Amino acid sequence: MGTFFEKPLFFCLLVAASLWWCSVFSTAELPRFHHPVKADGSLSFLVVGDWGRQGLYNQSEVAIQMGVIGEKLDIDFVISTGDNFYEDGLKSINDPAFSDSFTTIYTAKSLQRKWYNVLGNHDYRGNVEAQLSAVLRDKDSRWLCLRSFILNAEIVEFFFVDTTPFVDKYFTDPGNDTYDWKGVLPRNIYLSNLLEDLKLALRNSSAKWKIVVGHQTIKSAGEHGVTQELVQHLLPILQENDVDIYMNGHDHCLQHISSTDSKIHFLTSGGGSKAWRGGVKWWNPEEMKLYYDGQGFMSVQLTQTQADFVFYDVFGNVLHKFMVSKDLSSTPFERLIKVLHIPKILRYVGM
């Protein structure tokens, strides 16, 4: 019968593990942060996008309701899906817009938690380095914004992706807008490295839940619609690596679109301030679960086995809610096999 070390499966495991470790040490990792879960192992947070208008266009009203729901759910943090400062980002680290659109707006006690932020296209019209600067973290300790990064919250890993540089028109047809591409050029290298880093991080993740956060849409019936560049370059990576949720802003509305060809749910939370009325486009009703063309935000409550999502309008009314469940049946060894893509290797060698 031979020893276990002589069996083909173990040989495949060794090969896969060797390739995995080589890839880990040969590719730069995205910056990582950690946020603890509650004592009972659960996690709750709010998601808002497209908000920074110095309190105007109902930004202040949305902030008030976020404070109410945040207290009710005892949230752990807030996620921003980008376009943090309108119309043209921040001018410098001393731009009063940071205080006028963030610090003095989200004043509720429940919102004095860490804010994890991605950049939107309007943020790229300003001084990007200012928005990324640690100086802002000193001014308001809640603030954390990077181009792309990973947040490990034990039962879930969040993969924050800088999606704006994927969009061709910002480079080829910017109109009267000026974009700050320092740190992005040469663009092809930047995007290639980002996709490889994301692919590796998702592949190696053993988290129960995987959530990707970007600014631009992948599926949307809103004014901006589908971002074809993300469908081409980002979506296949999400599908191949068991991502549960893609969250975005960009379209100034609230949406929940399911998928007929994967398990991914596409959630738009871009109603932090100015909304667009009447901009909805047709979408397959089998996938469209919510389209609300108004202001609002979203809450998420997570455990190892269940995720509860709720969309709220500017008055705090519940517009839509849904639940996704998971089981705990897989063993650590089964998860290792999944992370190392053993089934694919076995098919390749004809086993």
C-alpha positions as CSV (number, residue, x, y, z in Angstrom):
1,M,0.0,0.0,0.0
2,G,2.9,2.3,0.6
3,T,3.2,5.1,3.1
4,F,1.1,8.3,3.1
5,F,4.1,10.2,1.8
6,E,4.1,8.0,-1.3
7,K,0.4,8.6,-2.2
8,P,-0.4,10.9,-5.1
9,L,-2.7,13.2,-3.1
10,F,0.1,14.0,-0.6
11,F,2.5,14.7,-3.4
12,C,-0.1,17.1,-4.9
13,L,-0.5,18.8,-1.6
14,L,3.2,19.3,-1.3
15,V,3.5,20.7,-4.7
16,A,0.5,23.0,-4.2
17,A,1.9,24.2,-0.8
18,S,5.3,24.9,-2.3
19,L,3.8,26.9,-5.1
20,W,1.6,28.8,-2.6
21,W,4.5,29.7,-0.3
22,C,6.5,30.8,-3.3
23,S,3.7,33.1,-4.5
24,V,3.3,34.6,-1.0
25,F,6.9,35.6,-0.8
26,S,7.3,36.7,-4.3
27,T,4.4,39.2,-4.5
28,A,4.0,42.4,-2.4
29,E,1.0,42.2,-0.1
30,L,-1.7,44.9,0.2
31,P,-1.5,46.8,3.5
32,R,-3.4,45.0,6.2
33,F,-5.4,46.2,9.2
34,H,-7.2,44.3,12.0
35,H,-10.5,45.0,13.7
36,P,-11.7,42.8,16.5
37,V,-15.2,41.3,16.6
38,K,-17.5,41.7,19.6
39,A,-17.2,39.4,22.6
40,D,-19.9,37.2,21.1
41,G,-18.0,36.8,17.9
42,S,-20.3,39.1,15.9
43,L,-19.7,42.2,13.9
44,S,-21.9,45.1,12.8
45,F,-21.2,48.1,10.6
46,L,-22.7,50.8,8.3
47,V,-22.0,51.5,4.7
48,V,-22.4,54.9,3.1
49,G,-21.0,56.5,-0.1
50,D,-21.0,59.7,-2.1
51,W,-21.5,61.9,0.9
52,G,-19.1,64.8,1.3
53,R,-21.2,68.0,0.6
54,Q,-20.7,70.0,3.7
55,G,-24.0,68.8,5.1
56,L,-26.0,69.8,2.0
57,Y,-28.4,67.6,-0.1
58,N,-29.6,65.8,3.0
59,Q,-26.1,64.7,4.0
60,S,-26.8,65.9,7.6
61,E,-30.1,64.2,7.6
62,V,-28.6,60.9,6.5
63,A,-25.9,61.3,9.2
64,I,-28.5,61.7,11.9
65,Q,-30.2,58.5,10.9
66,M,-26.9,56.7,10.7
67,G,-26.3,57.8,14.3
68,V,-29.6,56.3,15.3
69,I,-29.1,53.0,13.6
70,G,-25.5,52.9,14.6
71,E,-26.5,53.1,18.3
72,K,-29.2,50.5,17.9
73,L,-26.8,48.0,16.3
74,D,-23.8,49.0,18.4
75,I,-21.7,49.2,15.3
76,D,-18.0,48.4,15.2
77,F,-17.1,50.7,12.3
78,V,-18.3,52.5,9.1
79,I,-17.3,51.8,5.5
80,S,-17.3,54.6,2.9
81,T,-17.6,53.5,-0.7
82,G,-15.9,56.7,-2.0
83,D,-16.5,60.2,-3.4
84,N,-15.8,61.4,0.1
85,F,-15.4,65.1,-0.8
86,Y,-17.3,66.9,-3.6
87,E,-16.8,68.3,-6.1
88,D,-13.1,68.0,-6.4
89,G,-11.7,66.1,-3.5
90,L,-9.4,67.8,-0.9
91,K,-7.1,70.6,-2.0
92,S,-4.6,69.9,0.8
93,I,-4.3,68.4,4.3
94,N,-5.5,71.8,5.6
95,D,-8.6,71.9,3.4
96,P,-11.6,72.9,5.7
97,A,-13.7,70.5,3.6
98,F,-12.4,67.6,5.8
99,S,-14.0,69.1,8.9
100,D,-17.0,70.6,7.2
101,S,-18.0,67.4,5.3
102,F,-16.8,64.8,7.8
103,T,-15.8,65.7,11.4
104,T,-18.7,68.2,12.1
105,I,-21.3,66.2,10.2
106,Y,-21.0,62.7,11.6
107,T,-21.1,63.7,15.3
108,A,-23.3,61.0,16.8
109,K,-21.7,59.0,19.6
110,S,-22.3,55.8,17.7
111,L,-20.4,57.1,14.7
112,Q,-17.2,57.8,16.7
113,R,-15.8,54.6,15.4
114,K,-13.1,53.9,12.8
115,W,-14.1,54.8,9.2
116,Y,-12.6,52.7,6.5
117,N,-12.6,54.6,3.2
118,V,-11.8,54.1,-0.5
119,L,-11.3,56.8,-3.1
120,G,-13.9,57.8,-5.7
121,N,-13.5,59.6,-9.0
122,H,-14.3,62.9,-7.4
123,D,-11.6,62.3,-4.8
124,Y,-9.1,61.8,-7.7
125,R,-9.9,65.4,-8.9
126,G,-8.3,66.8,-5.8
127,N,-5.0,66.2,-4.0
128,V,-5.1,62.4,-3.5
129,E,-2.1,62.3,-1.2
130,A,-3.8,64.7,1.1
131,Q,-6.7,62.4,1.6
132,L,-4.4,59.5,2.2
133,S,-2.2,61.4,4.6
134,A,-1.6,60.3,8.2
135,V,-2.1,64.0,9.1
136,L,-5.8,63.6,8.6
137,R,-5.8,60.6,11.0
138,D,-4.2,62.9,13.6
139,K,-6.9,65.5,13.0
140,D,-9.7,62.9,13.3
141,S,-8.6,59.4,14.6
142,R,-11.7,57.8,12.9
143,W,-10.3,58.4,9.4
144,L,-8.4,55.7,7.5
145,C,-8.1,56.0,3.7
146,L,-5.7,54.1,1.4
147,R,-5.9,53.3,-2.3
148,S,-6.3,49.6,-1.7
149,F,-6.0,47.6,1.5
150,I,-7.3,44.6,3.5
151,L,-9.3,44.7,6.7
152,N,-9.2,41.5,8.7
153,A,-12.1,41.3,11.2
154,E,-11.7,37.6,12.1
155,I,-14.9,36.2,10.7
156,V,-14.6,38.3,7.5
157,E,-12.0,39.9,5.4
158,F,-12.7,43.1,3.5
159,F,-10.7,43.8,0.3
160,F,-10.8,47.6,-0.4
161,V,-10.0,48.1,-4.1
162,D,-9.0,51.4,-5.9
163,T,-11.4,51.1,-8.8
164,T,-11.2,54.6,-10.3
165,P,-7.9,54.0,-12.3
166,F,-9.6,51.1,-14.1
167,V,-12.0,53.4,-16.0
168,D,-10.6,54.4,-19.4
169,K,-12.6,57.6,-19.9
170,Y,-11.0,59.3,-17.0
171,F,-7.7,59.1,-18.9
172,T,-8.9,59.3,-22.5
173,D,-11.8,61.8,-22.2
174,P,-11.6,63.7,-18.9
175,G,-13.4,66.7,-20.3
176,N,-12.8,69.8,-18.1
177,D,-11.9,67.7,-15.1
178,T,-8.3,67.2,-14.0
179,Y,-7.3,64.0,-12.2
180,D,-4.4,63.5,-9.8
181,W,-2.7,60.4,-11.1
182,K,0.4,60.6,-9.0
183,G,1.1,57.1,-7.6
184,V,-0.9,55.5,-10.4
185,L,1.2,56.0,-13.5
186,P,2.3,54.1,-15.4
187,R,-1.3,52.9,-15.3
188,N,-0.8,49.4,-16.8
189,I,1.8,48.4,-14.2
190,Y,-0.3,49.9,-11.4
191,L,-3.4,48.0,-12.4
192,S,-1.5,44.7,-13.1
193,N,0.1,44.8,-9.7
194,L,-3.2,45.6,-8.0
195,L,-5.0,42.7,-9.7
196,E,-2.2,40.3,-8.8
197,D,-2.1,41.4,-5.2
198,L,-5.8,41.1,-4.9
199,K,-5.9,37.7,-6.5
200,L,-3.3,36.4,-4.2
201,A,-4.9,37.9,-1.1
202,L,-8.3,36.4,-2.0
203,R,-6.9,33.0,-2.9
204,N,-5.0,32.8,0.4
205,S,-7.9,34.1,2.6
206,S,-9.4,31.6,5.0
207,A,-12.0,34.0,6.2
208,K,-15.6,32.8,6.5
209,W,-16.8,35.8,4.6
210,K,-15.1,37.7,1.8
211,I,-16.4,41.2,1.0
212,V,-14.8,43.4,-1.7
213,V,-15.4,47.2,-1.5
214,G,-14.8,49.6,-4.4
215,H,-16.3,52.9,-5.7
216,Q,-17.3,52.1,-9.2
217,T,-20.2,49.8,-10.0
218,I,-20.0,46.3,-11.5
219,K,-23.8,45.7,-11.7
220,S,-26.0,48.7,-11.6
221,A,-29.2,50.0,-13.1
222,G,-28.3,53.6,-12.1
223,E,-27.1,56.5,-14.2
224,H,-23.5,55.3,-14.4
225,G,-24.6,51.8,-15.1
226,V,-22.2,48.8,-15.6
227,T,-18.5,49.6,-15.4
228,Q,-17.2,47.4,-18.3
229,E,-13.6,47.6,-17.2
230,L,-14.4,46.1,-13.9
231,V,-16.6,43.4,-15.5
232,Q,-13.6,42.5,-17.7
233,H,-10.7,42.7,-15.1
234,L,-12.1,42.5,-11.6
235,L,-15.3,40.4,-11.7
236,P,-13.6,37.2,-12.9
237,I,-11.2,37.4,-9.9
238,L,-14.2,37.8,-7.5
239,Q,-16.0,34.8,-9.1
240,E,-13.0,32.6,-9.0
241,N,-12.3,33.3,-5.3
242,D,-15.6,32.8,-3.6
243,V,-16.3,36.4,-2.9
244,D,-19.7,36.9,-1.2
245,I,-20.4,40.6,-1.6
246,Y,-19.2,43.5,-3.8
247,M,-20.1,46.9,-2.3
248,N,-19.8,50.1,-4.2
249,G,-21.0,53.7,-4.4
250,H,-20.7,55.9,-7.6
251,D,-24.4,55.7,-8.5
252,H,-26.3,58.0,-6.1
253,C,-28.9,55.4,-5.0
254,L,-29.3,52.2,-3.1
255,Q,-29.3,48.9,-4.9
256,H,-29.3,45.1,-4.3
257,I,-28.6,43.0,-7.4
258,S,-28.1,39.3,-7.1
259,S,-26.4,37.2,-9.7
260,T,-27.8,34.3,-11.8
261,D,-24.3,33.0,-12.6
262,S,-22.6,33.3,-9.3
263,K,-23.3,33.6,-5.6
264,I,-22.1,37.3,-5.4
265,H,-24.5,40.0,-4.3
266,F,-23.8,43.5,-5.7
267,L,-24.8,46.2,-3.3
268,T,-24.8,49.9,-4.1
269,S,-24.7,52.4,-1.2
270,G,-24.2,55.7,-2.8
271,G,-27.0,57.7,-1.2
272,G,-25.0,59.7,1.4
273,S,-26.1,63.1,0.0
274,K,-27.1,64.2,-3.5
275,A,-29.4,61.7,-5.2
276,W,-30.5,61.3,-8.8
277,R,-34.2,61.0,-9.4
278,G,-35.6,59.0,-12.3
279,G,-32.2,57.6,-13.5
280,V,-33.1,53.9,-13.4
281,K,-32.4,51.7,-16.3
282,W,-34.0,48.3,-17.0
283,W,-32.5,45.3,-15.3
284,N,-33.3,41.6,-15.2
285,P,-36.1,41.4,-12.6
286,E,-34.7,38.0,-11.5
287,E,-31.6,39.8,-10.3
288,M,-33.0,43.2,-9.2
289,K,-34.0,43.0,-5.6
290,L,-33.9,46.7,-4.7
291,Y,-33.5,50.0,-6.6
292,Y,-34.1,53.1,-4.6
293,D,-33.2,56.4,-6.3
294,G,-32.8,58.5,-3.1
295,Q,-30.6,59.2,-0.1
296,G,-29.8,56.6,2.5
297,F,-27.3,54.0,3.7
298,M,-26.9,50.3,4.6
299,S,-26.2,48.3,7.7
300,V,-24.6,44.8,8.0
301,Q,-24.6,42.4,10.9
302,L,-22.3,39.4,10.6
303,T,-21.8,36.1,12.5
304,Q,-19.9,33.1,11.3
305,T,-23.1,31.6,9.9
306,Q,-25.3,34.5,8.9
307,A,-25.1,38.0,7.3
308,D,-28.0,40.4,7.6
309,F,-28.2,43.4,5.3
310,V,-30.7,46.3,5.7
311,F,-31.1,49.4,3.5
312,Y,-32.5,52.6,5.0
313,D,-33.8,55.8,3.5
314,V,-33.1,59.4,4.7
315,F,-35.7,59.1,7.4
316,G,-34.4,55.8,8.8
317,N,-37.2,53.7,7.3
318,V,-36.3,50.2,6.2
319,L,-36.4,49.9,2.4
320,H,-35.2,46.4,1.9
321,K,-33.5,43.6,3.9
322,F,-32.1,40.2,3.1
323,M,-30.0,37.5,4.7
324,V,-27.2,35.2,3.5
325,S,-26.4,32.1,5.5
326,K,-23.4,29.7,5.7
327,D,-22.7,26.5,7.4
328,L,-19.7,25.5,9.6
329,S,-19.4,21.9,8.3
330,S,-16.0,22.3,6.6
331,T,-13.0,21.1,8.5
332,P,-9.7,23.0,8.7
333,F,-8.2,20.4,6.3
334,E,-11.0,20.9,3.8
335,R,-10.5,24.7,4.0
336,L,-6.8,24.2,3.3
337,I,-7.5,22.1,0.3
338,K,-9.8,24.9,-1.0
339,V,-7.2,27.6,-0.4
340,L,-4.5,25.6,-2.2
341,H,-6.9,24.9,-5.1
342,I,-6.3,21.2,-4.7
343,P,-9.4,20.1,-6.8
344,K,-8.0,22.1,-9.8
345,I,-4.6,20.4,-9.4
346,L,-6.1,16.9,-9.1
347,R,-8.1,17.6,-12.3
348,Y,-4.9,18.8,-14.0
349,V,-3.0,15.6,-13.1
350,G,-6.0,13.4,-14.1
351,M,-6.9,12.1,-10.7
